[in-house]
Amino acid sequence: MKFLTICLVIALFAMISKTYLFSFRFQSPQNYAGTGPQFVLTEHLSGEILSEGVVFGPAGKMTSSFTARMVGKWEGDTGTLSEEFTFSSGATQSRKWHLKLGAGNTFTATADDLDGVAQGVVSGSTVRLTYNIILPENSGGHTLQATDWLYLTANGVIINKSEMRKFGLKAAELVATMRPAE
């Protein structure tokens, strides 16, 4: 009985460690401070951007893929990022982010399908954005807690990884590339 208890404690510790110490959600902007190339929102989210990506469900299986055309425009410390998605199902979706640079390396963002204001921070070659997104009615209309990480590569391509959670459990994941249009 004592052996079984020790095994259960070790298994529980391993599960908690993996979930909380070594997982996507617990990386920090400070982990990327000083990493190059430097992500500059007004530069890297400007002009026409092309994107390709995939969406994974809670079990880790791909549920959809998409392409998107984005256009970023800035006037001083405020900007917009308009997105037009086309999914593999043929469905389309539009979103327009309204971005506002803040103190230090912080920024805020709003969009019609958000509940509240997104909080962002730029650190080195990365951007982290956290927000609550309201899914379309045809996807259940749920509100999910989202964490987006954008990783700027040396050739200017941005890799976007997003995780969406409901009640703390992973509901979806997205991986996409974003690159300046030719």
Helices and strands as residue ranges (DSSP letters): H 2-16, I 17-21, G 24-26, G 29-32, H 41-44, E 47-56, E 62-75, E 78-87, E 92-101, E 106-110, E 118-123, E 126-134, G 137-139, E 143-152, E 158-166, E 169-180
